[in-house]
Structures are given as C-alpha cells and as structure tokens.
Amino acid sequence: IYDSFWVAEVKIYFSSLKFPSVKEQKWRIHLRRLRPRNEFEVFSWAPIDRNNPSFLGQGGIIIIPHKIKSAKRINFLPYFVLSQNGYRKNLKYLTDRIKFSNMGITIKWNIFSDLICDFTINPDYAQIETDAPQIDVNNPYALYYLEKRPFFMEGKELLETPLNLIYTRSILSPIYAFKITGKFSEKEILFLSAADKYTSYIIPSEDKSWVVFMNNLSFLNILKIKKEIINKESYIGLLLAHREVSDTTKRFQSFNRLFGFELKSRFYTHYYINYEFGYSNVKEPRESIVCEEFNGENLNGFSHFFNAKIGFKYFNSFLKYVNISPTFRSDFGYITKNNFRSITKGAGFNLYPNKLGITSTYLIFIFSREENFRKIEKRRSLGPRIEFHFKGQNIFFIEYYSIPRYLYRGKNFDNLFEFSVVNINSYFKKISWKLRNIFRRTINYSTLTPAYSYSFIFSSSINLIKNLQVEWSVERYYLYEKPWKFMIYDETSIVNKIIYQFMPSLRIRNIFQFYTGTKNLGIFPLFSYEPNPFTVFYIGANVNTMKLDKPFGIKGHNHQIFLKFQYLFKI
C-alpha cells in the first residue's frame, strides 16, 4: 500500500485452467475492479464500450510466446461417512446405531491441459446445502431446482440450452457417473454417463406438468459437441442423449432418445441470433399404476427455439419464437409444457441522465402471443417494464402485463394482469437486500375460477460482525377470491443461513427452514474443515421436525447425524 495507490498480486496456477496444447498461447481476458461506493464504479484494464453489447469480445489479449507444460495428474478422492439415523414410526421415535453408512471414490485425470476425465462411484452429497422450500400452491407446473452437486457443476454450461433439454437434477442417486470435459481437435466436448438407482420424469402437457418418481434403475448417456465459427461468441452445437429405464422385471423396456442442434452467432457487433432444434423418440414404460400416462406408447416429437436481438447503447430489441410439439418429451430435461407455439417481441430504450440521483433508465415494451397446434389462441399479453438505477447501487424495476386472453383447460379467462415492483439495494456496506412484490388477477387452478394473488419475496445478506454472515429469505403467497377478500391460500416459506468463518479453511454453518404448507421445520448444522478444495472433514446433521398446532410445539420426524472425511491423493 502506497500513498496514492495499492498493488495486489494474484497467482493463478496453470493446472487450474483449460487451454490448448499449442506453441503460443493467445488468451482474451478481462481484468476489472468493481468499486461499490455512492456510485457503482467499474475500472477495467481493457476499454469497454457501452455501445457494444459483446462484453467478452472486448477483452484484452494476453500472449504467452511458448508452450506451457501441464502435468498429466491423476487425483484420487476417496471418502467415507459415519452416520446415525432416526425416524418416527407410529408413536415412537426410533434411532439406529452409529455405522459406516456410505463410502465411495472420485477420480480426476488431467489427460491434457484442456481435457479432463472425472469418474465417481457412489458419490455422497450430505454436506451440500438442502434445497430451499418453494411455494407450489396454485402452480400447475413442475418446480425448478438449481444444480449444486460438485460433480455435475463442472462443464454444466455446455449443457445449458434455451429449452432446458438437459436437467442434471433428474439424476437422483447415481451409482456411478463418468464425465469427460474439455477440448479435442478444436471442438469443445462433454460426455456424461451415469447409472441411477431411481428414475424421475417430468411429464409435460398443454396446461400442466407433473413429476413422477420410480424405483427403477436407469442408464443415461449424454454427448455435447460445440465448435466455434466466425468468432469467439459464435458456435454450432450437437447434442445426443439416451436414457434406458428398467421395468419391474429388470429388463430395459422404456427409453428416451434425444437429438439437438444449436446455433449461436454474434455479428456486426450489435446483432445476435440463437436457434435450437430438438427431436425426441420416447418409449414409455408400462406402469399405469404409477402414472396413468405410462401405457407403453411410442412418441416422436420436435421442438424449435429462435431468438434474435439487436443491442445498441440507447436502443435494443428482440424477437423470440418457441415451438414444442404435443409429443415432444425430454424425460431427463426440464420441459414443463408442450403443444404450443409462442412469439414474443420487445423493443426499448436505454437512457443515462445522471440527474436527480438516477444514473440510468431502461424502458421496454413486450408483446407475447401463444397458440396450440390446433391454432387455438391460448394466451396474449402486452405491457411495459421500466428500470431505474440510482446512485448507491439502488435499483427499482416496475412491470405491468395485461393478459386480455388466457385459455386454460378449455375455459377462457379475460382481463387478467400482473403488476410487480422490485427493489435491489446494496447502498449500505454491511446490509443488502432484494424485495419483489407481485399482484395478479389470475386463476385458481383448483376450481378454474378467477382469483387475485399477492406475493412477496424478500432476501437479505447481513455482515455486521467480522467473519459472520447472516442471510434471510422469506416468501409469502396469498390467494383471494376478491381483491384482499375471502382468502383461499396463505403460504409462507422462511430460510435462514448463518455462516461463521474462523479462518479460510474452518467454518461453521447452520441453515434453518420452515414451510407452512407441510409444517416442516428443518435444521441443518455443518462444521467444515477444508485445508484444500478437495481434502475435507465435515460434521453435520439433517434434522426434520413437524410443527404442531399448539404454540411452539414440535415433534421429531427424522434426522441424520453424519461425519464425512475425504482425502486427496495425487499421482
């Protein structure tokens, strides 16, 4: 630290990066410093032009004029888990003895500097943060959960597509998984193979979707290949995926095959297009007892997605088209709806007044229309969205969408709307928050009658004490027959996370969750020691209790106390 400036040195090991094995390395890189004060300032090594929507394309260039030698290292990560479980049976709460409940191994092999092979047997994710409860009342579609498991996180950006053809959370409890990620012959590739103890389905339809779980063994193989064209932000991609599911006789009678093609291109700086095509071939299981849809049918379907954007400093617009046939299915993807065609158009302006505390303003108008494959109009909406950025990292969004027509399960609903106000605030050094309020004239999907809903989602991060971080998330949903009258639903979800960092490698964390819909109260403490990113020692618990009707009354439902140790061996 000097009188008028400071200097920081950052060391990044080549072994942590993927790069081609060539005589001269040429990398595009951004070095930026974000300075959140009264205004949110960004200092960049390479010039960034607001009139150029391509951020990566404006990165600086670093040239390393020699070949980098990368060690062909093999890492072994064995683990074991000791645990003690308890559960309620009738009126008694039973507990097991402490025992070795799980063990497995993960192997990571750096084949080349830009090609990595991962293999895991019986992976365990007891220490991963449990999913926050989501309010699912009056929602006809399957919920989405983020992927948090480390094995499936690396390279997942290759599998992310506009239509969500691949959803790795559909792999529930892998017996083993094998993955290759990196570059080969100037192509970026990902190959994933897994055997799953259980099988999950998201069954889409025109007006709803539902999730089905089966105790059947399944095998899934996914191959994604991507090749750059024209520039670094343009590519074509191919996707092949196949899952076979055993039936009650352990024979593989049902399957889902998927082919996908993707094109993405940015050209002439301001223009961008993205197209995706999917084709599915499905043989359903004969398990009508599990799900009435499972009658052994053979289904073939297709999907299309197209998005075109224009982006300038003061103006932007987009056109999006989605087409999913009635028989298209990706059982290992997140497709919650089919049998529709939709088109969405939007155009807006960006202004930078720097007056009255407003640094920038964005205004956009959006129109959307949807019909089914019988050319019957299902939904139409129109509305503006305006966004204000104030000094001190304070952002407001205001949205209003009029829905003059919505056809649901053969019944027409007129004059629906959605109005929302969002505030994101990081003005204070130790406290930040996000608050979203939504008021709708909507549908009561249980009775197929008009209704009114109000919901708010509040999340905050508090750092009042050094090394102590407290996070809160509260969501509440109300449904009324009339505005603020004759309540139908009142559901609340609360999540609290507390983290205390003793030192970089040692911390304690506790997560508290409560959802009124199930009256489930979850407590998830975890003590972790991580001398390096792969050698870890955890002691934790997963405790689920049920809240009784009387004040402060709870009873145990189930629990698990565990100790997990994982050690890194290098060869």
BELRA-V395979 format. One line per field, one symbol per residue. ss: DSSP state (2 for helix, 1 for strand, 0 for the rest). phi: phi as a letter, one per 30 degrees, with the letter a starting at -180 (. if undefined). burial: # if it has 9 or more other ideal C-beta (glycine too) atoms within 8 Angstrom, else .. A space follows every 10 residues. Layout:
ss = ???
phi = ???
burial = ???
This chain:
ss = 0000000000 0002220000 0000111110 0111110001 1111000000 0000022201 1111000000 0001111111 1111111110 0111100011 1111111111 1100111111 1000000000 0000000000 0000000002 2220022220 0000000222 0001111111 1111001111 1111110011 1111100011 1111000111 1111111100 0000111111 1111110000 0111111111 1111111000 1111111111 1110010000 0000100111 1111111111 1000111111 1111000000 0000001001 1111111111 1000100111 1111111111 1000001111 1111111111 0001111111 1111111100 1111111111 1111100000 1111111111 1111000011 1111111111 1100000111 1111111111 1100111111 1111111111 1110011111 1111100001 1111111110 0000011111 1111111000 0001111111 1111111111 0
phi = .cdbabbbcc cbdedcccad dbdbcbccbc cbcccdbdbd cbcbdcdbcd dcdddddcdd ccccdadcdc ddccccbdbb bcbbcbacbh ccccbcddad caaaabbbbd dbdbbbcbbb chdbbddded dddcdcdhbd cddcbddbde dcddidddcd bechdcbddd ddbddbbbbb bkbbhibdbb bbbbccdbbc bcccbdbabb cbcbdcdbbb bbbbbbbdbi adcbacbbbb babcbdcdci cdcbabcbbb bbbbacbhic cbbbbbbbbb bbcddcbddd adddbidcbb bbbbbbbbbb bbdcbaaabb bbbbddcdbb dcccccabha bbbbbababc bbdhbhicca bbbbcbbbbb bcdcicdcab balcbbbccc dihbbbcbbb bdbdbbcbhi ccbchdabbb bbbcbbdddc bbabbbcbbb cbbdddchbd abbbbbbbbb bbbdceicbb bbbbbbbcbb dbeibhdcbb bbbbbbbbbc cdaecbabbb ccbbbddchc ccbbdacbbb dbdcdbbbba abccbcdddd eicbbdcaab cbbbbbbccc b
burial = .......... ...#....#. ...##.#### .......... .#.#.#.#.. .###.##### .#.#...#.# ..######## ########.. .......... .######### .######### ####.##..# ..#.#.##.. .#....#.#. ##.#.#.##. #.######.# ##.#.##### ###...#### ########## ######..#. ####.##### ########.. ..######## #######... .######### ######..## ########## #######... #..#.#..## ########## .#..###### #####.#### #####.#### ########.# #.#....### ########## ##....#### ########## ..######## ########.. ..#..##### ######.... #.######## .####..#.# ########## ###....### ########## #.......#. ########## #....##### #######..# ########## ....####.# #######... ...#.##### .#.###.#.. .
